[in-house]
Amino acid sequence: MLEPITALGLASSVIQLVDFGFKTAARGRELATKGATAENAHLATITKDLIELCTELDTQTGAGAVGDGEAQQSSQSEEGAKSAEAIKALARSAKDVADELASLLQGLSLNKPGENGEPPTKRRRTVASRLVKSVWKDKELQGLRIRITSLQQEMILRLSVMQW
């Protein structure tokens, strides 16, 4: 007979395993029907928009291009020029992270059913492999989200300071 603490630990482990199984099965079902999980699809949309925004910020010419009309006047201070360059550097960093995230998300998604005419057995294997990859890459995905969020917050702070 098991000791009460050991039995409780075993029951807890079994519950965690069952919970993980249900969550993974739900992700697999969503991946098979929609081609990507809702969270990953949403993140891909945000990442695409961020890449476009960062490209636009980075390609603007002159330090005064990032700000309001007052900042674009010829009497712009050297500090304003440094802030604009810092924003451009942040935009380049954010674009690099967003590109990495977009590449990762592309690797975790698959074509919608019937788009490429693959047989159901191959489709099941593809879904299973992407599901396993999704579980393995979850920490990397979360790390990239955190990096993008911190870069975004820093850009907002810089832009707010420039507006003063």
N, C-alpha and C positions, 0 to 999 in steps of 0.2 A: 504494500500500500504506500502511496506517495505521501510525503509530508505536505501539510497544507500550503506552505510557501512554494514548494516545487510544483504542486498542482496548479496553483494560481499563475505561476510563470509559464507553464505549459499552455494553459488556457489562453493567456494573453498572446502568446506566440501564434497559436492557431487562429485566433481572431484577426491578428494583424495580417497573416498570410491570406486568409479569406478576403479581407478588405482589399488588399493589394490585388488579388485575383479579380474581384468585381470591378475595381477601377480600371485595371488593364483591359479587361474584356469590353468595358464601355468605350474606352479609347479606341480599341480595335474595331468595334462596330462603327464608330463615328468615322474613323479613317477609311474603312471599306466603303461606306456609303457616300461620304462627302469629299474624300480625297485628302483631307487634313482635319485636324481637330479644330474646334471653334476657336480655341485660344491661339493656336498657331496661325490660323487664317487671319484673325484680328491683328496679331503681332506682325504678320507679313504685310498687311495693309499699312499699318503705322510705320513700319520700317521703310517701305517704298516711298511714302510721303516724306519721311525724314531724309532719305537719300536725296530726293529732289530738292528739298529745302536747303540742305547743306551744300549741294552743288551750286545752287543759286547764290547763297551767301559767299561761297568761296570764289565764284567767278566775277562777282561785282568788282569793278575797278575803283581804285582810290580808297583811302581810309574813310572818306566821308560818305561812301555809298551805303554804309550800314547805319542809318540813323534818320532823324527827321531833317527838315530843311535847315533848321538852325545849325545843326552839326555839319552841314554841307557848305557853309559859308567859308570864304577864304580866310577868315580869322580863327579857324579851328585850332584849338590848342594842341600841343604836342601830346598831351595826356589823352585827348580824344582819339588821336591817330593810333596811339599805343593800344587803347581799348578796342578800336576797330580791328587792328591786327590780331589782338588776342581772341576776338570773336571769330575771325577767320581761321585761326589755328584750332580753336575749339570745334568749328564746323568741319574742318578736315579730319580731326580725330573722331568726331561723331560719325562722319561718313564712313571712315574705315571700319569702325565697330559695326555700323549698320550694314555695310557690305558683308562683313563676316556673318552677322546674324541672318541676313537674307540668304546667304549660301547654305547655312545650316538648316534653315526652315525649308528651303527648296529640297534638300536631301531628305527631309522628314515627311514630305508630302508625296502624293502619287496622283496619277491621272484618275479622273472620275471613271466609274465603271463604264465599259463599252467604248471609251474614247480611242483606245489603241487596238481594240479587238483581241486582247489577250484572253486565252481560255481561262475558265473559272479556277482550275487547279493551280495554274501559274499565278493567277490573281491572289489566291489565298496565300501562297508562299510569299508573294511580294508584300502583301499586307502584314503578314507575320514578321517578315524581316524589318519592315519599316517600324513596326510596333516595338520590336526589341531595340532597334536603333533609337527610337524616341525615348524609351526608358533609360537607356545608357547615356544619352546626350542631355538629359533633363538638367543636370547640374551645370553643364556648359551653357545651356540655354538661359538658365536663371542668372548665371554670371554675366552674360552679355546684356541681359535686360538691366541688371544693376548698373553696369558701366554706362549704358546709354542714358539711364535715368540721371546718374550723377553728372554726366556731360550736359544734359539738357538743363539741369538745375543751375549749373555754372554759367551756361549761355544766357539763361533768363536773368540771372544776377548781373552779369556784365551789361546786358541790354538795358536793364533797369537803371544801373548806375550811369550809363551813357545818356539816358533821357533827362537826368537831373541837370 
